[in-house]
Amino acid sequence: MDKISAEQRSEIMRRVRGKDTTPELAVRKLVYGMGFRYRLHVRDLPGTPDLVFRPRWKVIFVHGCFWHRHSGCRCFRAPKSNVSFWASKLEKNANRDRRNQRLLKRNGWDYLVIWECQLRDPRALTARIQAFFRDSRQCSGLDLNTSK
């Protein structure tokens, strides 16, 4: 049973954003600080990736653990009310993510999914992003093996 009214829940859900979320802003700041430049929410690519690095043919998605159903994550808790609605919605989100990732790969793009919970360890996240860019089609002139 939900502890708040349907109207209150509706208001809370109405405020959830799809762009410029706190996790996305944190990743953008980190990536920019590493010297990488990007475009935001490019609509002509499958899934409208959060960060797009066109010369490198790479994209980054920043996924919320709840909305994209991060399996095995302690941040994801299945809702206890309106269970069938949420199960269906979250399954559709996960299926859509997989479909978009396949389309990106088929079109020659590499993608990296950064989960909201991974922001808790900035050092590990930085290493993961550096490894993602290390294998680029085009060299940006950055030496990723040295720290600033």
Secondary structure, 3 states (H helix, E strand, C coil): CCCCCHHHHHHHHHCCCCCCCHHHHHHHHHHHHCCCCCEECCCCCCCCCCEEEHHHCEEEEEECCCCCCCCCCCCCCCCCCCHHHHHHHHHHHHHHHHHHHHHHHHCCCEEEEEEHHHHHCHHHHHHHHHHHHHCCCCCCCCCCCCCC
